[in-house]
Amino acid sequence: MRLRSTDISTRTIGDETIVLSLPSSRYFTITGVGIRVFELLAEERPLDDLVGTIVGEYEVDPMIARRDIEAFLDRLHDAELVQ
């Protein structure tokens, strides 16, 4: 999975990343570990790679990390922010 390289605009302000979907004119706010996952999606990454990176960088159980990342990716997919 990877972020759409076109049609989105992002800006990080403090501890939030704001994402604007240009086709829909909808915006989304990402905080916490979601920001790191969002950054990792700048390149094509399989789910296992995302989970491994987050588990390596944060003190989190691998099963919880996988569940949360899957839910986050589902929201990004529903918002058409990933391809």
C-alpha positions as CSV (number, residue, x, y, z in Angstrom):
1,M,0.0,0.0,0.0
2,R,1.2,3.5,-0.7
3,L,-0.2,7.1,-0.4
4,R,-1.6,8.6,-3.5
5,S,1.2,10.7,-5.0
6,T,-1.2,13.2,-6.5
7,D,-4.5,14.6,-5.4
8,I,-3.5,15.1,-1.8
9,S,-1.9,18.0,0.1
10,T,-0.4,17.6,3.6
11,R,0.8,20.0,6.3
12,T,2.2,19.2,9.7
13,I,1.4,21.7,12.4
14,G,2.7,20.9,15.9
15,D,1.7,17.3,16.7
16,E,-0.9,17.0,13.9
17,T,-0.7,16.2,10.2
18,I,-3.6,17.7,8.2
19,V,-4.3,15.9,4.9
20,L,-6.5,17.5,2.2
21,S,-8.0,15.3,-0.5
22,L,-8.2,17.6,-3.4
23,P,-10.8,15.7,-5.4
24,S,-13.3,15.6,-2.6
25,S,-12.2,18.8,-0.8
26,R,-12.3,16.8,2.5
27,Y,-9.6,17.1,5.1
28,F,-8.4,14.7,7.7
29,T,-6.3,15.2,10.9
30,I,-3.8,12.5,11.8
31,T,-2.1,12.4,15.2
32,G,0.1,10.1,17.3
33,V,1.6,7.0,15.7
34,G,-0.7,7.5,12.7
35,I,1.6,10.3,11.6
36,R,4.5,7.8,11.5
37,V,2.5,5.3,9.5
38,F,1.4,8.0,7.2
39,E,5.0,9.0,6.6
40,L,6.0,5.4,6.0
41,L,3.3,5.1,3.3
42,A,5.3,7.6,1.1
43,E,6.8,4.5,-0.3
44,E,5.1,1.2,-1.2
45,R,5.0,-0.9,2.0
46,P,3.4,-4.2,2.8
47,L,1.4,-4.4,6.1
48,D,4.1,-6.6,7.7
49,D,6.7,-4.0,7.1
50,L,4.6,-1.3,8.6
51,V,3.9,-3.4,11.6
52,G,7.5,-4.3,12.1
53,T,8.7,-0.7,11.8
54,I,6.1,0.5,14.3
55,V,6.8,-2.3,16.8
56,G,10.6,-1.5,16.5
57,E,10.1,2.2,17.1
58,Y,7.4,2.1,19.8
59,E,6.7,-0.1,22.8
60,V,3.6,-1.8,21.4
61,D,2.5,-5.4,21.2
62,P,2.7,-6.7,17.6
63,M,-0.9,-7.9,17.6
64,I,-2.2,-4.5,18.8
65,A,0.0,-2.7,16.3
66,R,-1.3,-4.8,13.4
67,R,-5.0,-4.3,14.5
68,D,-4.6,-0.6,14.8
69,I,-2.6,-0.2,11.6
70,E,-5.2,-2.2,9.7
71,A,-8.0,0.0,11.0
72,F,-6.0,3.1,10.1
73,L,-5.3,1.8,6.6
74,D,-9.0,1.0,6.2
75,R,-9.9,4.6,7.0
76,L,-7.2,5.9,4.5
77,H,-8.6,3.6,1.9
78,D,-12.2,4.7,2.5
79,A,-11.0,8.3,2.1
80,E,-9.2,7.3,-1.1
81,L,-5.9,8.5,0.2
82,V,-4.0,5.3,-0.6
83,Q,-3.6,3.2,-3.7
